[in-house]
Amino acid sequence: MSINSPPSALPIIDLAPLCTLNPSTEVIQSLSQSLSDAFSTTGFAYLINSPISLDHTEIFALAHSFFSLSLSEKNMIAKKSFCSENSNTYHGYFPAQAGSDNLKEGFEIGPPDPILQIHDPRAKISLTEPNVWPTVFLGRQKAERLHRELQTLSQRLLSLLAIALGKPLDYFSYMHPDSISTLRLLHYPATSHPQEFCCTPHTDSGILTLLHQDSTGGLEVLSQDHDNNETWLPAPYVPGSIVVNIGDLMSKVSGGRFKATYHRVRSSPGRSRYSVPFFFEPGVGCLVKSAVEPSDPGVLYGEHVLGKMRGWVEFQDLEKGGLVVESVEEVGEVEV
């Protein structure tokens, strides 16, 4: 159900009905239509009254707690591309990149429960590797709970999008097994030198992104009117909300009906910014196909990530040596 918002603002969708036992068919249809309307226009929306048990204070306490660790403590779990003596390649810490327009440090957390996959020993990146944790970080239990709850919420949102596309409620359940969804804790350090953006314009690569952002603000979404005039629309902090948006692959799955929208983060000189995005991702061997084009051959999700990864600043050092991910043929294939 949409709540009225200013004409220039992103739509706000109230998820309170999802917190009730057995919401009615009418309520489900209404939520489905609201999400469809948002993703067919701006590609973004605010979600309020979500079923997530951790509030914003607890979520950002996790981020503050991690990034307050010493650099030596964070480097103990840094990705191999930054600390060659470490074995983790996909999950873990990455430092801010000097000279980059994407000035952020981050901690990437995969599924709490290990995924039993066969790893190709030739691979430089393992998408299914276990998580790594600092020994002095006390937030692991809450971070794992947040990952599980955001995974569940993502699956429920996908079921609503399935209805919007004229499919059964469980149509996208084929994306659930061995999901490699990622929870990121991000810190954009305060800078004294002029820099217009701390994250340059981009679209997200996957299916769905659920973002907790702090009150610093700076997020902007590219909006297009009926005359194709483009405007950068501010997406300020809304207390208690989650910002949700569509990724490139979900746009393709919907036949272009849902939009993967360009967005960026404007710098706030002298201020740090924290954000906690969650990226819903299918399994490495999941064959993701169009929901509207029967002839679409689909794409293995692992191969899709590989193609996108070449442009991610966190993996540029590995790219110099030839980026290789684990063989999707060895991990198997899941189809609709």
Secondary structure, DSSP 8 states (H G I E B T S, - for coil): -EE---TTS--EEE-GGGGSSS--HHHHHHHHHHHHHHHHHTSEEEEES-S-SS-HHHHHHHHHHHHTS-HHHHHTTB-TTT-TT---SSSEEE---TT-SS--EEEEE--SS-------TT-SB-TT------TT---HHHHHHHHHHHHHHHHHHHHHHHHHTT--TTGGGGG-TT---EEEEEEE---SS--SEEEEEE---SSEEEEEE-TT--EEEEEE-TT--EEEEE----TT-EEEEE-HHHHHHTTTSS----EEEE--TT--EEEEEEEE---TTBEE--SS-TT---EEHHHHHHHHHTT-GGGHHHHHT---B--HHHH--B--
